[in-house]
Amino acid sequence: MKTSLAKRILLLAGMVIAALFSGLPVLWLLSSSFKSNRNIFATPPKIIDESFSFDAYIDILTDPEKVRFFFNSYFVAAVVVACTLVIALLAAYSFSRFNFPGKKILNTVIISVQAVPPITLLIPYMVLVVTLKIYDSYPALILTYIVFTLPYAILMLTGYMNTLPKELDEAVLIDGGSRFRALWGVLVPSSVPGLVSVGLYTFFQCWNEYLYALTLTRTNEMRTVPIGIASLMGQYAFEWNQIMAMSILGSLPVIVIVLFFQKYFISGMTAGAVKN
């Protein structure tokens, strides 16, 4: 009995420490976004002080250039998620339901692409984008992100579809339906957790990406939130409160999405990993 109680106390203490370790930086980030630059580094530090104001948020939300960073991130992420889901769904259906020449080789290639560090492809992509004359444009970011997110999306959805019995397809075919109807009418509704999981993964990858967004764009009209945050770091002064505020605003979509789709994300990840 005493041993069990001691284990519970240690477990609770560990959870509290972990919560403090992960939560305090976020609390400090939020607190600093409401302070003046001078008071952020005041000693002793205060969570809330006399300089509390919404000035940093107002400055960001009333600046068209900074608002443009958010629009770019939303637009690029939305298009990439939509394209990745459609392509990955069709590819996963083929891998899961059909046997065709070169299937194993193609699957190996997809897995191998995941093992390549993205930074090693930066120069080749830069050359390709310039050659295609799409530098500093939405297509440059969208096509690049699709290439990086598609392999994982295909693997995840293939694993999830493998958990769905083939009798679902066969029942539609026996009733005179087509493969297209079997996919969109039966398998897609049954694959909602897997689709949500892949969609969230794709969105996070696009929303947080920095290196390619910096390299493949030149003007602020095309740049995304991570680049916008970095642009607040000047040569002689940092707009710390705006950096914190923009980080909070940039994190809100991720937090909201996770809160609403958490159960689908977890079930999709586990279902796709259990059975192949």
Secondary structure, DSSP 8 states (H G I E B T S, - for coil): -HHHHHHHHHHHHHHHHHHHHHHHHHHHHHHHTTS-HHHHT-SS--SS-TT--SHHHHHHHT-HHHHHHHHHHHHHHHHHHHHHHHHHHHHHHHHHH---TTHHHHHHHHHHHHTS-GGGGHHHHHHHHHHTT-TTSHHHHHHHHHHHHHHHHHHHHHHHHTTS-THHHHHHHHTT--HHHIIIIIIHHHTHHHHHHHHHHHHHHHHH--HHHHHS--STTT--HHHHHHHTB-SS-B-HHHHHHHHHHHHHHHHHHHHHHHHHHHHHHHHHHH--
